[in-house]
Structures are given as C-alpha cells and as structure tokens.
Amino acid sequence: MTDQQLPPSPEEATRAPGRADGEATRERLLLTGLRLFAQRGFSATSTREIAQAAGANVAAIAYHFGDKAGLYRAAFFEPLCDTQAEIEPPWLTRDMPLDEAFAHYFAVFVEPLNQGESSRLCVQLRMREMLEPTGLWAEEIANDIRPLHEALLVLLMRALALPQPDDDLQRLALCISALGVHLHVGRDVADAVAPQLHQDPEANAKWAQCLVWQAQAMVEAERLRRKAQRDEALLKPRRARAGATKQ
C-alpha cells in the first residue's frame, strides 16, 4: 500500500467529520437566520427560535457568530458576497464597448437570481433593515452601493463625453441602476403578471441582455437630449438677432 493509499489516522478520521458537521451547522444557522430575520426583523427574532428551527444548540450561534448581532450581520452580507466581490469594475482601468461594460455592471444584479430563495430573502431582509435600521444598510451603501454608483458615473461620463457629472447624469445613473434593482424588489409583481419570465431556463441570461439594451437606449436618449439642448442654445442668439433685424 502506498502512502497515498493509507487510511486516515484515528485522529484525522475523528476530526474531519467534526469540521464537516460544524460547517453544516453554521450553514443551517445562517440560512435559518436569514429567513427568520427577513420575515420578522432583528428585534422580533430570538436566537432560541433560530437555533430550534435550524436543529442546532443555541450555543452554536455563539460559537460560529459570536452573538445574535454577529449572525444578523453574516445573514445580511454573506449570501451575496460571491456576487458582490470587492473588485474594481473593469471599465475603470481599460476602455471597453458600452454594451460590454453594462454587461459587467448588471452582473451584480443578475447573478444573485441564480441563488433562488436566498436572493429573495436577502432583498426582503434589506427592506426590513430600511424600516428597522441596525446600521448595516448604511454600511452597505457606503462600502458597496456608492462605489458602484460612482463607477457607473465614470462610465456614463465617458459615453457622453462629459468632463464631470451633473445632476442630469446623476439621475441617469440612478435610473439605470433602478433597472437592476427592480429585478429583485419587483419580483413578486413580475411573478404575478408574467410568471413565465422567470420560469424560462434561460431567464437570467435574457434578463441580463434586456438590461443592457435598455441601459444603452437610456444613454442614447440622454445623448440626443443633450445635443438638442446644445443646438437650441446655439440657435437662440441667431433667432434673437434675426428678430432684431426685422424690427
């Protein structure tokens, strides 16, 4: 028997299942906490209820998360951490076509749809957090939402050849981000009025493409609006001079 074929030592055989069991317990507590916090909020949910629903001991919450606040924080951030990784948007470091850049941008909104119920519970928990703030929503705005918004402004300034963002560009950026946000906050409405849109096996890919198309159309509409505004500003003095000449 070679070294690679040797069975695990008694110590390893005992220790490995413990680690696996611990990870499974932590995962159950995390997902159970996410569901109950989303349904009831932080204050109305007890650690005893979470532990009982997860089939775990209350002490396991302290072991894995420190306390209820630690579990709440993990439930708030961890289920989406893979899709909201702290990486710099690629269009900040290199030029790329607008549709490609938007595809990267909307991936942040579309990829969580692959997580099914967890994604929906995360949205519900954030709505709870807005009504019963613990400070985590403000933290997410500062650390995740604001940087992504500012990166989007850079992309839009480049697309529209603007030296700096103005209020109209801020509005455009917020409208574009609303396309992605509504995928989640409007999911119940979509399921009620057009359920087939999320039942298609290619639903998420089609949503991603649709968001890119719509965002491009919004940018083009803003481009035309600004051009018309500039043209009007140039024509106004000419009209004034023409009016004065006739008089």
N, C-alpha and C positions, 0 to 999 in steps of 0.2 A: 504494500500500500504506500503510495507516495504521500509527501507532505500535504499536497492539495486535497488528497482523499481522506485525510484523518478526520474523524468525527470531532465536533466541538468538545472542549473540555467541560466537565460538570459545571464549572463556574460560568463559562460562556453560555451553556445551554440554559442555565437558570436566569442569567442576566438578560439575554436577548428578548424573551417573551415579556419581561417586565417593562422593557423600553417600549415594545410594541403596544402593550396594554396601556402604558402611560400616554403614549401619543394618541391612541384611540379614545381614551377617556378625555383628554384635552380637546380633541376634535368634537366629541359629543357635547361637551360643556360649551364650547364656542358656538356651535350651530344652535343649540338649545337656547343659549343666552341671546343670540341674535334674534331668534323667533319671538321669545317672550319679551325682550326689550322693545322690539318693533311693535308688538301688539299692545303692550301696557305702559311702556316708558320705563325710565330708570328707577324712579322713586317707588312705583307701584309693583315692582318685581323684586322678590326676595331671593337670596342665594339658596335658601332651602327649597323653594319651588323649582329653581333651575336644576339643582342637584337631583332632586327627585325625578323630574322629567327626563333628565339625562341618564338616569340609572347610576348615579355616582354619589360618593360621600361629599358632604359639604366641605370637609377638609381638603378635598381635591381642588376646590376653587382657590383656596388659599395657596396650595402647593403650586398650581400651574399659573395663577394670575395675580396672586398677592391678596386681592380682596375684590369686592363687587365692582368697584370703580375700575380695577385693572381688567376684569372680564368685560366690562362695558366698552372700555377702550379697544380691547382686542376685537370684540364683535363689531365695533364701528369701523375699524380700519383694515383688519386682516383679510376678510373675504374678498376685498377689491385690490389688495396690494399688488397682485401679479399684473393687473391691467393698468394700474396707475403707478408703475415703477418710476422712480425719480431719475429719468433720463432726459437729456436736453432734446427738444424737438429737432429733427434733422434739418429743417429749413433754416434754422438759426446759424448753422455752420456751413451750409452749402446751398447754392441756388438749385431749385428744382421746379418742375412744372406745377402750376397751381392745383391741378387735379390730384397729382401725387402727394403734394403737401396736405391737402384736405383729407386724403385717404389716411394719412398718418394721424391727423388731428382727430378724425371721427372714430378711429380705432379705440380710443379711450372710452367712447360711449357705446360702441357696438360690441366689443369683446365681452363685457360683463353679461351680455344676454346669453352667452354660452353657459353661464353658471346657473341658469334656471331660477329656482326658488330663492337661492341665496341672493341673487342680484335684486330681486323684487323686495326681499326683506331689507336689504341694505338701503334701498330708496325709502321704504316705509320708516326705517329707523332714523334716517336723516330728516324726514318730515316731523317725526316725533321730537327730534333734537331741536328743530326750529321752534316748536311750541313749548318745549321744556328744556331750555338750554343748560348744558353742563360745561360748555366751553369748547367741546370737540368740533362743533360746526365752524366756529370762528377759527379754530386751528386749521381745519381743512381748507377754509377759504384762503388763509394766509400762506399755507405751505403747498397747496395743490391747485386750487382754482385760480387764484390771482396770477401765479406764474404762467399757467396755461393761457389765461386771457391775454397777458402781456406778450406772450409768444405769438398768439393769433394776431395781435395788433401789428407786430413786425411783419408778418406775412401779408396782411392787408395793405400796409403802407407800401410794401414792395410792389404788390399787384397794381396799386392805384398811383404809383409814383408820387407818394406824399412824403415830405420831409419829417413830419411828426403827426401824431394822432390828434384829430379834433373831435368835437362832440359827436358829429355825424359818424365818424369812424368807430367811435366807442359804441354807438347804437348798432351799427352794422355788426360789430364783433359779438355783441350780446344777442342779436337776432340769430346769428349763425350758430352760436353755442346753444341757443334755445332749441334748435332742430335736434340736437343730440340729447339734450335733457328731456325733451318731450317723449323720446322713445321709452323712457322709464316712468316718468310721472304720469304720462298719458296711456300707459299700457292697459289699464282696466277699460278705458274708453275704447281703445283700439280693439280689444278682445270682444267688446260688446257690439261694435258697429261693423267690424270687418275682421272676424277671428281668423280667417284664412291667411292673413298677412303674417302671422307668427307661427302658423302650422306648417307652412311650406318648408321642406328640408333645406332649401337654400335661402330661407328668410333673412338670416343675418347678413349674408353677402349682398342680397338685393337691397336691404336697408342701407348698408354701407355705401353702395353705388348711388342710391337715391339721394342720400345726404350730400354726397359730393356734387352731384348735378345741381341740387337746389342751392347749395352754397355758391357754386360758380355763377348761377343765374343771379343771385343776390349781388355778387361782386360786379357783374356786368351791368346790372341795373343801376348800381351806385356810380359806376364809371360814366354811364350815359347821363345820369342826373347831374353829376359834377360838370361834365362837358357842356350840357345845356346851360348850366348856371354861368360858366365862364363865357360862353358865347353871348348870353344875354348881357353880361357885364360889359363886353366889348361893343355890342350894338347900341347900348343905351346912350353913350355920348354922341354917336353918329345920329341917332334919332333926334337928340336934343338940338344938334347943330342944324339938322335939316328943318326942324320946326322953327328955329330962329330965322333961318334964311327965308322961309315962306312968309314970315311976318314982316 
